[in-house]
Amino acid sequence: MHRRQADVAISGDPVADVVALAQAYRATAVENRHMYFLMFDSVGEFRPTPDDREFARRTLRQVRDAVRAAAAGGRLPDEARAITLQIWALVHGLASLELQGILGDAETAARYWTDAVAAFMRGHAQAASVANA
């Protein structure tokens, strides 16, 4: 996941960057479903160590940086930690649902991902716009 996130080309549009990073998260989860579950959850006798969990959380740095850039540009509220955690919760939930087959086929799941992440970003962008008015 770290490599996949690092491969996302940062466009300079932090909102678009967050959407692209969410898609990288999805691709990693779908392509590496067993490793995805190991990254965040206890599976069988395996229990991630605190260091393992911290490494997993580091994959959010690019998301946090994009959120900070968007906030600095007035495009998102200045709440980088909260928004980053909310994005993580959203994509983690979407990934879990997709891996369980609840989101339907790959095309339908992709639409759910795009719609949910875009709506999330639009909602926060609108809140920033109102706050900056």
Sequence and secondary structure as in RCSB ss.txt:
>XXXX:A:sequence
MHRRQADVAISGDPVADVVALAQAYRATAVENRHMYFLMFDSVGEFRPTPDDREFARRTLRQVRDAVRAAAAGGR
LPDEARAITLQIWALVHGLASLELQGILGDAETAARYWTDAVAAFMRGHAQAASVANA
>XXXX:A:secstr
 HHHHHTS   S HHHHHHHHHHHHHHHHHHTHHHHHHHHS BTTB   HHHHHHHHGGGHHHHHHHHHHHHTTS
S S HHHHHHHHHHHHHHHHHHHHTTTT SHHHHHHHHHHHHHHHHHHHHHHHHHHH 
